[in-house]
Each structure stands twice: as C-alpha cells, then as structure tokens.
Amino acid sequence: MPTLFISDIHLCAERPGTTRLFLDFLRGRAADARALYILGDLFEYWIGDEAVEQDEFRAVIAALRALTAGVPVHVMHGNRDFLMGARFEQATGCRLLEDPTRIDLYGTPALLLHGDSLCTDDTEYMAIRAMVRDPAWQQAVLAKSARERDALFRRYRELSKAATAAKRPEIMDANQDAIVAAMKQHGVRHLIHGHTHRPGDHHFRLDGAPARRLVLGDWYEQGSVLYCDASNWMLESLSLANPEMKRART
C-alpha cells in the first residue's frame, strides 16, 4: 500500500471543479493508501474552525471523516489555512502536523514542509508569514466575528494576488541555501514540500552525497500526487488534458 502526498488544493466555492476532483480522489485512490499527507493550503482560506459548518465545505469534511475511518490523514497548515485547529481535527478525523515534520518513509528519513518557509528571497512575504503565525495575532483575529474574519481573509487574498503578480517569479521560489539549511538541521537527504506551485523532482548533492527535493503542484492549474512505497517514489501529474482538471480550473 502506498503513502500519498498532496498539497495546495485551495478548496473554495469559486472552484467547484477542484472540489469534485478532490472528493473523487478521497473516495477512490486515497482509500487504498497506507496514509495520506496534505502539506498545506487544503483550503483557499480558513476563517477558523467555524468553517467546518460552512455549506461549501460540508462534503469535504464528510469525505475526510469517511476516509480517516480506515486511512490515517495528516494535514499541515499552509499560508492560507493556518487557523485550522482542534475542531477541524474532531470533525474530520485528520491529525494536524507541525511544520516542519520529519518522518520515516519506508526506512528513509524525509522532511515535510508546506514550503513557504523556504522562500526567503521574498522578504515582504516572510514578514507577513511571521505576523500571521504569531499566536497573539491569531488570538486577536479569532476574537473577531466569523463575518469579520471572512471579510478580512477575502481582502488578504486579493492583496496577495496583486502582490504576487507584481513580483519576479524567481523571488517566490524556494531558496537553495534555505533548502540545504533545513535538510542539514533535520538530518535528512529527502525533502517534500508544496507552496511554490512548481512541481518537480530535484536531485542535487548535499555534503557530497545525493539529495532529493520533491515539490508538489497545486490542484487548480496542473496538480500532482507523490506516490511512495518501499521501492519507488514517483511524482505523478494530474494532466491538463484530464477533463476533471479542466473543470477544476473554472
């Protein structure tokens, strides 16, 4: 049975195709997995755990609950859904992961991250990341009403789109020095992350030995699933030729 890794699903009402694709995945391929890891940005944004009751997420919450009856599902906070908490865990049966987390993957130590912490060239984003990950800031936001939080995060989303469009693409990618530092800190030669929406299988040398970085793609442009078992690690693309992926983009 394989272990599966995905990231950057960005579920929201505006992308019903993505939701259909994700539900099909949970009910199909993921049901035969040894475990499923979702490495951040499962949702486009998350106002707090009241969102488990929102109509747009009811089918997703129920499908995750059904899957976790037989398959362990681990979810990492992303830069869009960092307010997921205990109520999310209770409603879905998923378990929240620290970012980063080191796991043993069929005998190979591997480091899991969402990936935004590696984008150190984007100093503006790193300052925002530090702010929203601050417990005091989160507490202040959660003290607002659900309607206020929804309006706040919708505004942040639009500001983020505008800021991203104005930046050079290379600034928003993972920094190689940050990659190496994270791998050395945690004593690994295999790294798995998302966030950059640039799926790839990168091989390089770390202290003279082979190292590997696997990057997961988002699910509303290209999509990808990392398949791992005892003999093989393979990053599989969800092709744009796939009708389901075309619908996910609308």
HELIX and SHEET records of a PDB file:
HELIX    1   1 PRO A   16  ARG A   27  1                                  12    
HELIX    2   2 ARG A   29  ASP A   32  5                                   4    
HELIX    3   3 ASP A   49  GLU A   53  5                                   5    
HELIX    4   4 ASP A   55  PHE A   57  5                                   3    
HELIX    5   5 ARG A   58  THR A   68  1                                  11    
HELIX    6   6 ALA A   86  THR A   92  1                                   7    
HELIX    7   7 ASP A  116  LEU A  118  5                                   3    
HELIX    8   8 THR A  123  VAL A  132  1                                  10    
HELIX    9   9 PRO A  135  LEU A  142  1                                   8    
HELIX   10  10 ALA A  146  ALA A  165  1                                  20    
HELIX   11  11 PRO A  169  MET A  172  5                                   4    
HELIX   12  12 GLN A  176  HIS A  186  1                                  11    
HELIX   13  13 PRO A  243  ALA A  248  1                                   6    
SHEET    1   A 6 ARG A  95  LEU A  97  0                                        
SHEET    2   A 6 VAL A  73  MET A  76  1                                        
SHEET    3   A 6 ALA A  35  LEU A  39  1                                        
SHEET    4   A 6 THR A   3  ILE A   6  1                                        
SHEET    5   A 6 SER A 224  CYS A 228 -1                                        
SHEET    6   A 6 TRP A 233  SER A 237 -1                                        
SHEET    1   B 5 THR A 101  LEU A 105  0                                        
SHEET    2   B 5 THR A 108  LEU A 112 -1                                        
SHEET    3   B 5 HIS A 190  HIS A 193  1                                        
SHEET    4   B 5 ALA A 209  VAL A 215  1                                        
SHEET    5   B 5 GLY A 200  LEU A 206 -1                                        
END                                                                             
